[in-house]
């Protein structure tokens, strides 16, 4: 194979890698930073440790997260990874997600 063609293949491989891996990761990181900057008291969020809660207080780099009535923990603002949408949207038949109670799940597995 000619050297010019080999170089072209390598360049195309780098461009493909960038388009498939690096660009989407940068976009996801940018969205997460925007979310962390736009936090407001009362937002329902999930942090990187998997803890759900409601934003109670916001300082420069810390967020007070109410995880249960009367229980507030302080976490780094960077730990907030996602805002939780309204819970009624999960029960809406138009979303394609059906709510299943734990009793229904147990009954399905016992059969």
Order of alpha helices (4+ residues) and beta strands (2+ residues): alpha-alpha-beta-beta-beta-beta-beta-alpha-alpha
